């Protein structure tokens, strides 16, 4: 199987990966609201690059409340129009992702920038939307929990209590897949200065159940890509929009745990 996260509308690269014919696991953030490297994305198209630049600068300084205030000021009085325009653009990007996934066996969950209902409705018949559920994939029991850590009030963010509830429905699994990392500082820290974004609830799940592997994304430039917590190998599968490369994971043969490759 091949695992990706943070697609952020890189539909052409996703189509190339899908053409390999392997099972795909997609761990959220399928649309591109803001590319913090360039300012490009839906938000810039709708409200202007100047607003995006201001928000990005504040986020890099960990001034999230001020970033939210900039957004609130910019859209004051036009909230409904902005939300509609953003929704139309997101629907278009989801449609392009769906075309890339056509005919491919894929399992998809959502990230903080996604609108879960819109994402689920857009997927082709060959793809399965998975959240707070366990699926058997190539001999592995794989648990999925979607959603991001609350920061800016997006539709794809989930509260700690909601995340805890979703995890409680999984029970023990071989592989845990989420959008966000566990609250382990080297995995949850973005080195470009956007602070920590890790889930305490996911860390507690790992400590209790010790899955063989935990795969996630969300942190584009992490301090560490991989960390071991007990017997669990926690791995950031990479910023797909930037790399265009999936993370390969082998089918399960016998009882031995495979070694992870160096990719993506």
N, C-alpha and C positions, 0 to 999 in steps of 0.2 A: 504494500500500500504506500501511497505518497501523501504527505501531510503538508498543508500550507496554512498560513495565517496572514492577516493584514494584506489581503488582495488589493484593496483600495482601487477598484475599477481597472486593474491591469488585466483586462479580459483577453487581450491577444496572447499575452504570456500564459494565462490560464488555459487557453485553448491549446497551446502547444504542449503543455503538460498533460492535458486531458487526452490528447491524441495518442499518448503512449499506452492507453487502454488499461491502466492499472486503477485499482480502487483509490478514490480520493477522499481525504478527510480535510474539511475546510473549517478552520477554527475562528471564524468571525471577521468583522470589518471588511465587508465585500465592496462597499462604496467608498468614494473618495470625497469626504467633506472638505478637508484641508490637508494638503501635503505640506508639512511644516518645513521641508527643505526648500521649496520654491514658492509657496503661497498658493499654488494652483489648487483648483477643486471647486466643488459646488458652491461653497460659501462665498468664495471670491467672485464667482459668476453672478451670484444673486445680490450681494450687498457691497461688493467692491474689495479690491486688493488692499486698500488702506486699512480697512477694518480688520482684515485677516492679519496684516502685518502687526497691528497693535496688539491683537489677541495673542499672536505667536510670541511676541516679545515678552509679554507679561507671563505667559505660561512657562517660558524658559527661565524666568526668574522665580518660579513657584508662587506667583501672585494670582492664584486661581480666582479668588473673589473679585479682584479687579478686572480680570479677563471676562468674567461673567457680567460685570457691570458695563463694560464696553459694549458687549453684545446687546444687553438690555437697552442701553441708550440708543444704539444704532437702529434697533427694530421697533422702538417705541411708536405706537400708533399704527404700525403696518405689520403687526405680528402675524395676522392671518394670511396676508398676501405672501410674506416671506416663507411661512411654513408651507403654503401651497406650492410656491415656486421651488423650494427645496425638495418637496415631495415629488414633484414632476421630474426633476432632474435625477433623483434617486431611483425612481421607477425606470427611467431610461437606462441607468447604469446596471440595475438588477436585470433588465432584459438582456443586456449585452453579456452579462455573466451567465445567464441561463442558456444563451446560445452557445457559449463556450463549453458548457457542461452537457449539452444535448447528447443523449445516448450513453453517458458515462455513469458508472456506479459510484455515486458520491454521497457522503454523509456531511451535513452542513449544520453548524450552529452559528449563533450570532455574537457580535461584539458590541462595544459601546457606541459606535457610530451608526449601527444598523437600526432599522425599524423592523422588529421581529415579524410582525404580521405581514408587512410588505415583502420581506425576504422570503418567508415561507410560501406565500402565494405565487411568487415569481419562479420558483424552482421547476425544472422540467420533470417529467414523470420518472426519469431514471435516478433522480436525486431524492434523498430523504432528509427532511429537516428533523434534527434531534436536539432535545433539550430536557434535562432531568430524566434521562432514560439510558438504558444499557442495551447495546447491540453486540451480537457476535460477529466479528469481522476477521476472517482468515484465521480462525482458531483462538482469537483473543476476545475476552469480554471487555468491551470498551464503553466507559461511561462518559456522557457528555453533559456539561453544564455551560450554558451560554451566559453572556452578559458581562458588563464592565463595572469597575469600581466607580461609585458616585463621585463625580468631579464637576460636571457642567450641566447636569440635568437633562441629558439626552435620553431618547427613548430606550436605547440599549443598555443603559446603566441599571444595576439592580442593587437594592439595599443589602446590608449584611444579613438581615433576617431572611430575605428571599433566597439569597445564595445558600444559606445554611439549610433552608427547607429543601431546596433542589438537591443538594448533596445528600441529604438524609434519605432520599428516595432511591439512591443508587445501590447502597450496600457495598460489599467488597467487589472490586474489579481488578483485572490485570492491568488495564491502561485507563488513566483518567485524561480526558481532553477538555480543555477550557479555553476561553479567550485570554483571561488574565492569569498572571503567574501567582504562585503562593507568596505569602508575606515573608520571603527570604530576601534580605536587602540586596545582595549582588544580582539576583534575578529580577527584582522589582525596581531597581534604580536605572533610569535612563541617563546616560553619561552626558548628554547634551544639556542637561540641567532642568528637565521637566519633573524632577522629584521622584517620589516612590509611588508605585501603583500596584500593590500586591494585596491578595485576599487572605485575611486571617482564617476565614472559614475553610478555604481550600487547604491551607497549611494544617489545620486541625484534622481535616479528613485524611490527609496523607499520614499524619502521625498515628491516627487510629487504625487505618486499614492497610497502609503500606502497599499500595499498588506497585507493580514492577516499574511502570513508567508514568510520568505525567508530562503531557505535551501541551504547549500554550503559545501565545504570541503577545500582542499588545505593546510590549516594550520594543521599540524599533532599534535603539542603540543601547542594549543592556550592558551593564558592567560585567556580567558573566552570562554565557549562553547555557551552561549546564551546571547542575549542582546535585549532590546526593544528599537525601534526607533519610536517614535510616537505610533501608534497602531500596528506596524509591529513587530512580534517576529522573530528575526534573530537567526538561529541555525546552528552550525557546526554539521553535522551528524556523524562525527567520522572518524578515520583513519582505514579503513576497513582491510587493510593488517595486522595491528597489533591486532585488536580486533576480527575480523571475525563476528562482530555483525551488523545487519542493524538497522536503526532507523525507528520505526513503526509510521505510520501516519494514522489516521482513515478516513473512508469514510465520506463524508459530509451528515449530516442529518439535515434538516431544516436550519435555519438561524444562529444557535448558533455556535460560534467558539469552537472547542474542546480544552481541555487543553492538552499540550504536555506531553508525558511520560518522565520519567527520563532518559531513555536510550540515546545512545547505551551503 
